[in-house]
Structure formats: structure tokens, C-alpha cells
Amino acid sequence: MDTPNVATEQMTRLGQQIEHESFAVVDEEAGNHNYSAEQWPLVRRMIHATADFEFNGLTRFHPQAVAAGRDAILQARPIVADVEMICVGVSTPRLGHFGVHLHQFISDEDVIRDAKAADSTRAVFAMRKAQRSGLLDGAIVAVGNAPTALLEVIRLIREEGLRPALIIGMPVGFVSAAESKDLLAELSEVPWIITQGRKGGSTLVVAAIHALLALAEQQQKQTVTA
């Protein structure tokens, strides 16, 4: 039997019990699904975070997505987010267990200045700053709010040869949100996870990252005991 996770669990016994019971409810109410054993923990945690069972079906995965994200965490690759909400939501102790650093540049003065000068969005120039800083190649790119951030990352992949380890593309909204995710799903050279349509948000991205952290801890334990 697998030993339970420690670093990526709730910090109290009651917290762990409530979370596990919640996951059991999600499993029961979701019933049959078409996700693999490695994909379902992400979808389940996204449902748990939102109480929205439509993500059982709306969530799509590149075939190598989960393995790529798990391995990037085990290699302590950075996570680059489009907005601060993701940085606030992801557990600092869980990141610290793997030596992973989470970055965002949306409110940096130079990003705001350049976006205003170009009549563009802060999200575009935040991703350009991350690229200039050498953070995007091999990283997990996490987009939960700004479709323009996702569109810029796609442009960098197509035009400049950018190769993130994984893109979690889940921007929410009514202007370009669905379209940006559809474009991401056309890529074969970079693994991705998306939520189809208008639904998305930073909460879902945080849930997906926490699920990947838990999967990374499982892999870490197996490697130690092998």
C-alpha cells in the first residue's frame, strides 16, 4: 500500500479528514469519467475547489501534460503565473518542499509602463518580462485570468521557439478566453491543460498545481523506496 503524502497534505488531522471526505464525495457524485488515473486527481481537485462538476468534461489534457508537470516540479523548475492571485493561492510550504519558486510580474512598474506605451495589456508585457528573465523555458506557465497572457505565450512558442515544460491555460471570461484555449489545444510541441469554453480562473489553476505537487510527492516517495 502506498504511504500517505505528508508535504502536500493539509497540516492538521481534521483538515486532512475533511479534504479526503470531500474527494470521496466528488468521486461518488462524478461517477464514470473518461480521464486517466493520473489525470483524474487534477480534475477532482478542480471540482473540489469550485463545487462545479462541469469540469468533469470541460478539462482537457495534452497526452504528456501530467507527467511533464510532475517532472518539472521534481526538477524544481519555476512556475510563472499571469496574476498574483495564483501566487497567493498556492501553498508556500508545498512549493518549498520541492524548491520550486513561483513568479508573477503583472504589477511591476516597468510592465505597467511598457503596456501603457504600447497600448497593450500588462499580461502581455509580464510574459515578455518573464521570457527576458529566462524563466519561461522549462517552466510551468500558469494562466488563470488573462487570455492575452496565454496568447502571448502561444506567440512566443510559435515565433521564438519558447518551450515551457507545461502550460496550464485556464483564463476565465468573455473576450478571447475560449479562443485562446482553443489555440493552445492546437499545439503539439508543448504539453498543456485547459478548461474549454469561458469557464476558468485562478482558483482552478491553483487546484491543478496542488494536484501536480501531490503527484510529485508520490513519485518522489517511490523513487526513494525503489
Order of alpha helices (4+ residues) and beta strands (2+ residues): alpha-alpha-alpha-beta-alpha-beta-alpha-alpha-beta-alpha-alpha-beta-alpha-beta-alpha-beta-alpha
